Amino acid sequence: MDSITQIALGAAVGEAILGRRIGNRALLWGGICGLLPDLDLFVPFGDVVKSFTYHRSFSHSIFVLALLTPLFVKLILKVHPDTGLYRNRWYGLVFLAFATHVVLDCFTVYGTQIFWPLPTPPVMWSSIFIIDPAYSLPLFFGVLAALVMSRKVSVGHRINTVCLVLSTIYLMGGWGPNSMSNRWRAVPFSNSALRTTNC
């Protein structure tokens, strides 16, 4: 998925987990962790083929990201020592921001080596394009609401949660344009096969 959407998803997850307790810092770190797996784009692998092969491999491995989670939590708590009371929630925020990035990429057509270094094929469910406004816009709206609305009444927090749920329903329902086009392409084939069988 595009990196802007990944930032928004991470920020939305961060807000949902810690926004009520630490405010905009949850949005900030959620967005950072949501972007982090894509930073391997800036690693020089030598050529275009290798770059394409290694992107979404080690940096998108759920095992690698699980190992990185405590390191990031330690860094965050050094930057924000006053949030030490929420250490366990920080673990949840960081890991889920990492994990949702990886899972979202699995819904695209490019494939994600989520179980690297195990010799398994890339996971690709091919239900959405790498840019899908119908998925991204609710996330943007929810994050913006959490950012600008007063936290005293938690309206922005609730809007963010609702938007996160709606975008997830859209994703899990397989209503992305790529999934729909695949279904429409399958219909003529099915009808043709049926007619052949009847003959």
Summary of the structure (lengths in Angstrom):
residues: 199
radius of gyration: 19.4
end to end distance: 44.8
largest distance: 74.8
contacts: 622
relative contact order: 0.15
helix: 75%
strand: 1%
